[in-house]
Amino acid sequence: MAPIKIFISTGEVSGDLQGAMLVEALYHQAQLQGLNLDIVALGGERMAAAGATLLANTTKIGSVGIIESLPFVLPTLKIQQKAREYLHNESPNIVVLIDYMGPNLSIGNYIRKTWPNWPIIWYIAPQEWVWSLGKDKTAKIVNLTDKLLAIFPGEANYFRQHGADVTWVGHPIIDRLKTAPTREEARSALEIAPDTLAIALLPASRQQEVKYLMPIMFQAAQIIQEKLPHVHFLIPLSLETYRYPIEEAIKKYQLHATIYPSFAQNSQEIQERNNLEILAGADLAIAKSGTVNLEIALLNVPQVVIYKVNPITVWVARNILRFSIPFMSPPNLVNMKSIVPELFQENATPENIVSEALELLLNSQRRNKALNDYQEMRQSLGKEGVCDRAAKAILDLVLTGK
């Protein structure tokens, strides 16, 4: 039997993680059904390790914001051209888009105009349902998608109300964390004493975050260290390319900190395990906004979430696009409820970060409320088997058209 050709398009570090989990689940479901798969992807090293043939690596060209995206316009266009050549030459049986709104809208629209009958699934829709940038964007997503696989209840409701064929599968992080270590196991693996005060710092998975987030996060860490001299900071690397700037920042702010892994790892599996151990073993996390906030929440670690972009981007967004969002971090988006403190733009100052961090560390009432809110949030993320449900829906659309 000829293999089923699946083309997957995603970008950035988080998309690569979600894509890798989906690739593994697709192969698992294919094995159960006696199917042969040929998966080609725009993604990253995790997806390649999971068994996808990588057409181009998109993990290093992600950005948030108008000004921030300019350096990545040309690399993105080159990758889009590669994707179009692949689509022309190979004619996949199905196309799966994961998040990554701008590039994936471009690919999706191109496919719809050129091959209107090709099935397209959007798994993890762009957060248009949060941003509400206008009916035009929503309509484009709905019109080019045969089926939308939602991971948040609010996402499912929003796109269903706008006419999409939606299946809520739950959040894939549920699957990722089913083998996560306990706090005790994590600390033992990292050789951290049980009574050590450990704070995880997660400054960057995009280049712009090294510039805008890392300095204020590390300044806050320096102040915390002055107040709590016994603290030790744990810093997981999202990409090896950030090791040097993080090492230099640790020296500059004289932090008692360890980067994990301590040297370049060839094994993606080892690095993934390291990252989960760091989060599970921490007493607190100070993190950029992103999927990692959910991982931290599901590991029951209190956290402070920060984000900052170019001031011009913010001015345009507020004054011209009239852009406003209720929340920016995934734990708060699950039930549209404030669970974790968010510090955005002018509020993301070292002083504010320190204030929120010390509250969560030293105020037991505040800490307990955060942990209780996590439990409520967890109930809205679905049951284990998310990636298998998504993979089955993708294969079902190929095999049955439904």
C-alpha positions in Angstrom: 0.0 0.0 0.0 1.3 3.5 -0.9 2.1 5.6 2.2 -0.2 8.3 3.3 1.6 11.6 2.7 1.1 14.1 5.5 2.6 17.6 5.4 2.8 19.5 8.7 3.6 23.2 9.0 4.5 24.9 12.3 7.1 27.2 13.7 9.0 28.3 16.8 10.1 26.1 19.8 6.6 25.4 21.1 5.3 24.5 17.7 8.1 22.0 17.3 7.3 20.4 20.6 3.6 20.1 19.8 4.4 18.9 16.3 6.8 16.2 17.6 4.1 14.9 20.0 1.7 14.8 17.1 4.1 13.0 14.8 4.7 10.3 17.4 0.9 9.9 17.8 0.4 9.7 14.1 2.9 6.8 13.8 1.3 5.1 16.7 -2.2 5.3 15.2 -0.9 4.3 11.8 0.7 1.2 13.4 -2.6 0.3 15.0 -4.4 0.6 11.7 -1.8 -1.0 9.6 -1.0 2.1 7.6 2.2 3.5 6.1 3.0 7.2 6.6 5.3 9.6 5.0 5.5 12.8 7.1 7.2 15.9 5.8 7.3 19.0 8.0 8.3 22.6 8.5 9.4 22.5 12.2 12.4 21.7 14.2 14.8 19.1 15.7 12.1 17.6 18.0 9.9 16.8 15.0 12.8 15.3 13.1 13.7 13.1 16.1 10.1 12.0 16.2 10.3 10.7 12.6 9.3 13.6 10.3 11.4 14.5 7.3 12.3 18.2 7.9 11.8 20.4 4.9 13.1 23.4 6.8 13.8 24.4 10.4 11.4 27.2 11.6 12.3 27.2 15.3 14.7 30.2 15.0 12.6 32.5 12.9 9.7 33.2 15.3 8.7 36.5 16.7 5.9 38.4 18.4 5.2 41.9 17.2 5.3 44.1 14.1 8.9 45.5 14.4 10.2 42.2 15.8 9.0 40.2 12.7 10.9 42.3 10.1 14.2 40.4 10.3 12.4 37.2 9.6 10.4 38.2 6.5 13.0 37.1 4.0 13.8 33.7 5.7 10.1 33.0 6.0 9.5 33.7 2.3 12.3 31.4 1.3 10.9 28.6 3.5 7.4 29.3 2.0 8.8 28.8 -1.4 10.4 25.5 -0.4 7.0 24.4 0.9 5.3 25.3 -2.3 7.8 23.4 -4.4 7.2 20.3 -2.1 3.4 20.6 -2.4 3.7 20.8 -6.2 6.0 17.8 -6.5 4.5 15.5 -3.9 0.8 16.2 -3.6 0.3 15.2 0.1 -2.9 13.4 1.1 -3.5 15.9 3.9 -2.0 19.2 5.3 -1.9 19.9 9.0 -1.3 23.4 10.2 -0.1 24.0 13.8 -0.6 27.5 15.2 1.9 29.9 13.5 -0.7 32.2 12.1 1.0 34.4 9.4 3.0 31.7 7.6 0.3 29.1 7.9 -2.4 31.4 6.6 -0.2 32.0 3.6 0.3 28.3 3.0 -3.3 27.5 3.6 -4.6 30.2 1.2 -2.2 29.0 -1.4 -3.4 25.4 -1.2 -7.0 26.5 -1.3 -6.5 28.5 -4.5 -4.3 25.9 -6.2 -5.8 22.6 -4.9 -9.2 23.4 -3.5 -10.1 19.8 -2.6 -7.0 19.0 -0.5 -8.0 18.4 3.1 -6.6 20.9 5.6 -6.7 20.5 9.4 -5.7 23.3 11.7 -4.5 21.7 15.0 -4.0 24.4 17.7 -5.5 27.4 16.1 -3.8 30.8 16.3 -5.0 32.7 19.3 -7.2 34.9 17.2 -10.0 33.8 19.6 -8.1 35.8 22.3 -6.8 38.7 20.2 -9.9 39.3 18.2 -8.0 41.2 15.4 -11.2 41.3 13.3 -13.6 39.1 11.5 -11.4 38.9 8.4 -8.7 36.8 10.1 -11.2 34.5 11.7 -13.0 34.0 8.4 -9.8 33.2 6.6 -9.0 30.5 9.2 -12.5 29.0 9.1 -12.7 29.1 5.3 -9.5 27.3 4.5 -9.9 24.7 7.3 -11.9 21.4 6.8 -11.6 20.6 10.5 -10.2 22.5 13.4 -8.8 20.6 16.4 -9.0 22.8 19.4 -7.0 22.5 22.6 -8.8 25.1 24.7 -12.5 25.1 25.5 -12.7 28.8 24.6 -11.0 28.2 21.3 -13.4 25.5 20.4 -16.5 27.6 21.3 -15.2 30.7 19.4 -14.4 29.0 16.1 -17.6 26.8 16.3 -19.6 30.0 16.6 -17.9 31.3 13.5 -18.8 28.3 11.4 -15.8 26.0 11.7 -16.1 22.2 12.0 -14.4 21.9 15.4 -13.4 19.0 17.6 -12.0 19.7 21.1 -9.3 17.2 21.8 -7.8 18.7 24.9 -4.3 20.1 25.5 -1.3 18.0 24.5 0.7 19.2 27.5 -1.5 16.7 29.5 0.2 13.9 27.5 3.7 15.4 27.8 3.5 15.6 31.6 2.2 12.1 32.4 5.7 10.9 32.9 7.0 14.0 34.6 9.1 13.5 37.7 8.0 14.4 41.2 9.7 17.3 43.0 11.8 14.8 45.0 12.8 12.8 41.9 13.7 16.0 40.0 15.8 17.3 42.8 17.6 14.0 43.2 18.4 13.9 39.4 19.6 17.5 39.4 21.6 16.9 42.7 19.7 19.7 44.5 19.4 19.4 48.2 15.7 19.1 49.5 16.0 22.4 51.5 17.6 24.5 48.7 15.4 27.4 47.6 15.4 26.9 43.8 13.9 29.3 41.3 13.6 28.5 37.6 14.3 31.3 35.1 12.9 30.9 31.6 13.9 34.0 29.7 13.8 33.1 26.0 12.7 30.8 23.2 12.9 33.6 20.6 15.8 35.9 19.9 13.8 39.1 20.7 13.2 37.7 24.2 16.9 37.6 24.9 16.9 41.4 24.2 13.7 42.4 25.9 13.0 39.9 28.7 16.3 38.5 29.9 17.8 41.8 31.3 14.7 42.6 33.4 14.3 39.0 34.5 17.9 38.7 35.6 17.8 42.1 37.3 14.9 40.8 39.3 16.8 37.6 40.1 19.7 39.7 41.4 17.4 41.6 43.8 15.9 38.3 45.0 19.3 36.9 45.6 20.2 40.0 47.7 17.1 39.4 49.8 17.4 35.6 49.9 21.2 34.8 49.6 20.6 31.0 49.8 18.6 31.0 46.5 19.8 29.1 43.5 18.6 29.8 40.0 17.9 27.0 37.5 17.9 27.9 33.8 16.8 25.4 31.1 18.0 26.2 27.5 15.2 26.2 24.9 17.8 26.5 22.1 21.6 25.9 22.3 22.2 29.2 20.5 21.1 31.1 23.7 23.8 29.5 25.9 26.4 32.2 25.4 24.2 35.3 26.1 22.7 33.6 29.1 26.2 32.7 30.5 27.3 36.3 30.0 24.2 37.6 31.8 24.7 35.3 34.7 28.2 36.8 35.1 27.0 40.3 34.7 24.3 40.0 37.4 26.5 37.7 39.6 23.8 35.1 40.0 24.1 31.8 41.7 22.8 29.9 38.7 23.1 26.7 36.7 22.3 26.3 33.0 20.8 23.0 32.0 22.1 21.0 30.1 25.6 22.1 31.3 27.0 21.3 27.9 25.6 20.9 24.4 23.5 17.7 24.2 23.1 15.6 21.1 20.1 13.8 22.6 16.8 15.7 22.4 15.3 13.2 24.9 17.9 14.1 27.5 17.4 17.8 27.1 13.6 17.3 27.3 14.0 15.3 30.5 16.3 18.0 31.9 13.7 20.7 31.3 11.0 18.8 33.0 13.2 18.1 36.0 14.1 21.8 36.4 10.5 22.8 36.4 9.4 20.0 38.7 12.2 20.7 41.1 11.7 24.4 41.4 9.9 26.3 44.3 9.0 29.1 41.9 9.3 30.0 38.2 9.8 33.3 36.6 8.9 32.7 32.9 8.2 34.4 29.6 4.7 33.9 28.4 4.1 30.7 26.4 3.2 27.0 26.5 5.8 26.5 29.2 3.5 28.3 31.6 1.1 25.4 31.4 3.8 22.9 32.1 4.8 24.9 35.2 1.2 25.0 36.3 0.6 21.3 35.8 3.7 20.6 37.9 2.2 22.7 40.7 4.9 25.3 40.7 3.9 28.9 41.4 5.0 31.3 38.7 5.3 34.9 37.6 4.7 35.5 33.9 6.3 38.4 32.0 6.4 39.7 28.5 7.8 42.7 26.7 8.1 43.7 23.0 9.4 46.7 21.1 7.7 49.9 22.3 6.8 50.8 18.7 4.9 47.5 18.3 2.9 48.3 21.5 2.1 51.8 20.4 0.8 50.6 17.0 -1.1 47.8 18.6 -2.8 50.1 21.2 -3.4 53.2 19.1 -4.0 52.0 15.6 -5.1 48.4 15.8 -7.0 49.0 19.1 -5.4 45.7 20.3 -6.3 44.5 23.8 -6.3 41.1 25.4 -7.9 39.8 28.6 -4.9 37.6 29.4 -1.6 36.5 27.7 -0.5 33.4 29.5 -2.1 30.0 28.8 -3.0 29.2 32.4 -5.2 32.3 32.5 -6.7 31.6 29.0 -8.0 28.1 29.9 -11.0 29.4 31.8 -10.4 33.2 31.2 -9.6 33.6 34.8 -6.6 35.3 36.5 -4.6 32.4 38.0 -1.0 33.5 37.5 0.3 37.1 37.8 1.1 38.6 34.4 3.4 41.5 33.9 3.2 43.0 30.4 5.3 45.7 28.9 5.6 48.8 31.2 4.5 46.6 34.2 7.3 44.1 33.5 9.8 45.8 35.8 12.4 44.1 38.0 10.6 45.6 41.1 7.2 44.2 40.1 8.7 40.8 39.3 10.4 40.7 42.7 7.2 41.8 44.5 5.1 39.1 42.9 7.8 36.4 43.3 8.3 37.1 47.0 4.6 37.0 47.6 4.4 33.6 46.1 7.5 32.4 47.9 6.8 33.8 51.4 3.0 34.3 51.6 1.6 30.8 52.2 -2.0 32.0 51.7 -1.1 33.4 48.2 0.9 30.4 47.4 -1.9 28.0 48.4 -4.5 29.9 46.3 -2.3 29.6 43.3 -2.0 25.9 43.7 -5.7 25.5 44.3 -6.4 27.5 41.1 -4.1 25.2 39.2 -6.2 22.2 40.2 -9.4 23.9 38.9 -7.6 24.8 35.6 -6.4 21.2 35.2 -10.0 20.0 35.0 -10.6 22.0 31.8 -7.6 20.7 29.9 -9.1 17.3 29.0 -8.0 13.7 29.6 -4.8 12.0 28.6 -4.6 10.7 25.0 -4.9 14.2 23.5 -2.3 13.6 20.8 -3.8 10.2 19.8 -7.2 11.8 19.5 -5.7 14.5 17.2 -3.8 11.9 15.2 -6.9 9.7 14.8 -9.0 12.7 13.6 -6.3 13.5 11.0 -6.2 9.9 9.6 -10.0 9.7 9.7 -10.2 12.7 7.5 -7.8 11.1 5.0 -9.5 7.7 5.0 -13.2 8.6 5.3 -13.4 12.3 4.4 -14.9 13.0 7.9 
